[in-house]
Amino acid sequence: LLGVGPVISGTDFLVTALAFMMEGFSTYQTLWNRMIPRILELNPDAEIYVVGMYNPFQHLKLTDFSLIEFGRIANVFVNMVNDFMRSGSPYSDRYTFVDVPDTEVFSMNAVTNPGFAEDFILKIHPNEKGHQYITQQLLGAYTARHGSDSIWTL
């Protein structure tokens, strides 16, 4: 990160972002490991499907003319969270993890563009193709677990 920072004149931003990501990851782990047992306490027979994270900032740039898509830095965080949910949680054997790395989202303005704040709120969610992809991944996980005929009993 420090090597990329000077190229985009954002060393302070990158270091701060990394610090927030690491703090957020620690908090996420703690809350996750409280939530899953609570769900199972309330409904011991629950069949839980956990949809992994995707990176809505994959192609985000600092400026409209920047050649560097620094949104890819978020992949580090997304991968850490997904790895934790997939197998790092002590409760990962109690649910089915569903990976959705190729979820398509709306394109966003560059960070320095005045429209970025609105993009950040509205466009981090999947677009129509992204929702279809997530649905297919969930259905695939369900049928892998229960067989193709069982999907009609949902």
C-alpha positions as a Markdown table, in Angstrom:
| # | Residue | x | y | z |
|---|---|---|---|---|
| 1 | Leu | 0.0 | 0.0 | 0.0 |
| 2 | Leu | 2.8 | 2.4 | 0.9 |
| 3 | Gly | 4.3 | 1.9 | -2.5 |
| 4 | Val | 1.1 | 2.7 | -4.3 |
| 5 | Gly | 0.3 | 5.7 | -2.1 |
| 6 | Pro | 2.8 | 8.2 | -3.6 |
| 7 | Val | 1.7 | 7.3 | -7.1 |
| 8 | Ile | -1.8 | 8.4 | -6.4 |
| 9 | Ser | -0.8 | 11.1 | -3.9 |
| 10 | Gly | -2.8 | 9.3 | -1.2 |
| 11 | Thr | -0.4 | 7.7 | 1.3 |
| 12 | Asp | -2.3 | 9.1 | 4.3 |
| 13 | Phe | -5.6 | 8.0 | 2.8 |
| 14 | Leu | -4.4 | 4.5 | 2.1 |
| 15 | Val | -2.8 | 4.0 | 5.6 |
| 16 | Thr | -6.0 | 5.4 | 7.2 |
| 17 | Ala | -8.2 | 3.1 | 5.1 |
| 18 | Leu | -6.1 | 0.1 | 6.0 |
| 19 | Ala | -6.3 | 0.9 | 9.7 |
| 20 | Phe | -10.1 | 1.2 | 9.5 |
| 21 | Met | -10.3 | -2.0 | 7.5 |
| 22 | Met | -8.3 | -3.9 | 10.2 |
| 23 | Glu | -10.4 | -2.5 | 13.0 |
| 24 | Gly | -13.6 | -3.2 | 11.2 |
| 25 | Phe | -12.5 | -6.8 | 10.5 |
| 26 | Ser | -11.8 | -7.4 | 14.2 |
| 27 | Thr | -15.2 | -6.0 | 15.1 |
| 28 | Tyr | -16.9 | -8.0 | 12.4 |
| 29 | Gln | -15.4 | -11.3 | 13.7 |
| 30 | Thr | -16.6 | -10.5 | 17.2 |
| 31 | Leu | -20.1 | -9.7 | 16.1 |
| 32 | Trp | -20.3 | -12.7 | 13.7 |
| 33 | Asn | -19.3 | -15.1 | 16.4 |
| 34 | Arg | -22.1 | -13.7 | 18.6 |
| 35 | Met | -24.7 | -13.7 | 15.9 |
| 36 | Ile | -24.5 | -17.3 | 14.6 |
| 37 | Pro | -24.9 | -18.9 | 18.0 |
| 38 | Arg | -27.8 | -16.6 | 18.8 |
| 39 | Ile | -29.6 | -17.6 | 15.5 |
| 40 | Leu | -29.1 | -21.2 | 16.4 |
| 41 | Glu | -30.2 | -20.7 | 20.0 |
| 42 | Leu | -33.5 | -19.2 | 18.7 |
| 43 | Asn | -33.9 | -21.8 | 16.0 |
| 44 | Pro | -31.7 | -24.9 | 16.4 |
| 45 | Asp | -33.0 | -26.4 | 13.2 |
| 46 | Ala | -32.2 | -23.4 | 11.0 |
| 47 | Glu | -30.4 | -24.1 | 7.8 |
| 48 | Ile | -28.2 | -21.1 | 7.4 |
| 49 | Tyr | -26.8 | -19.9 | 4.0 |
| 50 | Val | -24.2 | -17.2 | 4.3 |
| 51 | Val | -23.6 | -15.0 | 1.3 |
| 52 | Gly | -20.0 | -13.8 | 1.1 |
| 53 | Met | -18.9 | -10.3 | 0.4 |
| 54 | Tyr | -18.2 | -8.8 | -3.0 |
| 55 | Asn | -16.1 | -5.7 | -3.7 |
| 56 | Pro | -18.3 | -2.9 | -5.0 |
| 57 | Phe | -15.2 | -0.7 | -5.3 |
| 58 | Gln | -13.3 | -3.0 | -7.6 |
| 59 | His | -12.9 | -0.4 | -10.4 |
| 60 | Leu | -13.1 | 2.7 | -8.3 |
| 61 | Lys | -10.5 | 5.4 | -9.2 |
| 62 | Leu | -9.3 | 8.4 | -7.3 |
| 63 | Thr | -9.9 | 10.7 | -10.3 |
| 64 | Asp | -11.7 | 10.4 | -13.6 |
| 65 | Phe | -8.3 | 10.3 | -15.4 |
| 66 | Ser | -6.5 | 8.0 | -12.9 |
| 67 | Leu | -5.0 | 4.8 | -14.4 |
| 68 | Ile | -5.0 | 3.1 | -11.0 |
| 69 | Glu | -8.1 | 1.4 | -9.8 |
| 70 | Phe | -7.4 | 1.7 | -6.1 |
| 71 | Gly | -10.7 | 0.2 | -5.2 |
| 72 | Arg | -8.9 | -3.2 | -5.7 |
| 73 | Ile | -7.3 | -2.5 | -2.3 |
| 74 | Ala | -10.6 | -3.4 | -0.8 |
| 75 | Asn | -10.1 | -7.0 | -2.1 |
| 76 | Val | -7.7 | -7.5 | 0.8 |
| 77 | Phe | -10.6 | -6.8 | 3.2 |
| 78 | Val | -13.2 | -8.7 | 1.2 |
| 79 | Asn | -11.0 | -11.7 | 1.0 |
| 80 | Met | -10.2 | -11.6 | 4.8 |
| 81 | Val | -13.9 | -11.5 | 5.7 |
| 82 | Asn | -14.8 | -14.2 | 3.2 |
| 83 | Asp | -12.0 | -16.5 | 4.4 |
| 84 | Phe | -13.2 | -15.9 | 8.0 |
| 85 | Met | -16.8 | -16.7 | 7.2 |
| 86 | Arg | -15.8 | -19.7 | 4.9 |
| 87 | Ser | -13.6 | -21.5 | 7.5 |
| 88 | Gly | -12.2 | -19.2 | 10.1 |
| 89 | Ser | -15.2 | -18.9 | 12.4 |
| 90 | Pro | -15.6 | -21.6 | 15.0 |
| 91 | Tyr | -19.2 | -21.8 | 13.7 |
| 92 | Ser | -18.4 | -22.3 | 10.0 |
| 93 | Asp | -19.5 | -25.9 | 10.2 |
| 94 | Arg | -23.0 | -24.7 | 11.2 |
| 95 | Tyr | -23.8 | -22.9 | 7.9 |
| 96 | Thr | -23.2 | -23.1 | 4.2 |
| 97 | Phe | -21.0 | -20.4 | 2.8 |
| 98 | Val | -22.0 | -19.1 | -0.6 |
| 99 | Asp | -19.2 | -17.2 | -2.5 |
| 100 | Val | -20.3 | -14.4 | -4.8 |
| 101 | Pro | -17.0 | -12.7 | -6.0 |
| 102 | Asp | -18.3 | -11.9 | -9.5 |
| 103 | Thr | -21.3 | -9.8 | -8.3 |
| 104 | Glu | -21.9 | -7.0 | -10.8 |
| 105 | Val | -22.6 | -3.6 | -9.4 |
| 106 | Phe | -23.3 | -0.2 | -10.9 |
| 107 | Ser | -20.3 | 1.9 | -12.1 |
| 108 | Met | -19.3 | 4.7 | -9.8 |
| 109 | Asn | -17.9 | 8.2 | -10.2 |
| 110 | Ala | -14.2 | 8.7 | -9.2 |
| 111 | Val | -13.7 | 9.5 | -5.5 |
| 112 | Thr | -12.8 | 13.2 | -6.3 |
| 113 | Asn | -16.0 | 13.6 | -8.4 |
| 114 | Pro | -18.8 | 15.5 | -6.7 |
| 115 | Gly | -21.2 | 12.6 | -7.5 |
| 116 | Phe | -19.2 | 10.1 | -5.5 |
| 117 | Ala | -21.0 | 10.6 | -2.2 |
| 118 | Glu | -24.3 | 9.7 | -3.8 |
| 119 | Asp | -22.7 | 6.8 | -5.6 |
| 120 | Phe | -21.3 | 5.5 | -2.3 |
| 121 | Ile | -24.8 | 5.3 | -0.9 |
| 122 | Leu | -26.7 | 4.1 | -3.9 |
| 123 | Lys | -24.4 | 2.1 | -6.2 |
| 124 | Ile | -22.6 | -0.3 | -3.8 |
| 125 | His | -25.5 | -2.7 | -4.2 |
| 126 | Pro | -25.7 | -5.2 | -7.0 |
| 127 | Asn | -27.4 | -4.2 | -10.2 |
| 128 | Glu | -30.0 | -6.6 | -11.9 |
| 129 | Lys | -27.3 | -8.9 | -13.2 |
| 130 | Gly | -25.6 | -8.9 | -9.8 |
| 131 | His | -28.8 | -9.9 | -8.1 |
| 132 | Gln | -29.4 | -12.7 | -10.6 |
| 133 | Tyr | -25.9 | -14.0 | -10.1 |
| 134 | Ile | -26.3 | -14.1 | -6.3 |
| 135 | Thr | -29.6 | -15.9 | -6.7 |
| 136 | Gln | -27.9 | -18.5 | -9.0 |
| 137 | Gln | -25.1 | -19.0 | -6.5 |
| 138 | Leu | -27.6 | -19.5 | -3.6 |
| 139 | Leu | -29.7 | -21.9 | -5.7 |
| 140 | Gly | -26.5 | -23.8 | -6.6 |
| 141 | Ala | -25.5 | -24.1 | -3.0 |
| 142 | Tyr | -29.0 | -25.3 | -2.0 |
| 143 | Thr | -29.2 | -27.9 | -4.8 |
| 144 | Ala | -25.6 | -29.1 | -4.1 |
| 145 | Arg | -26.7 | -29.8 | -0.5 |
| 146 | His | -30.2 | -31.2 | -1.2 |
| 147 | Gly | -30.3 | -32.3 | -4.8 |
| 148 | Ser | -31.8 | -30.7 | -7.9 |
| 149 | Asp | -35.4 | -31.9 | -7.2 |
| 150 | Ser | -35.5 | -30.3 | -3.8 |
| 151 | Ile | -35.4 | -26.8 | -5.1 |
| 152 | Trp | -39.1 | -27.0 | -5.9 |
| 153 | Thr | -39.9 | -27.6 | -2.3 |
| 154 | Leu | -38.7 | -24.2 | -1.1 |
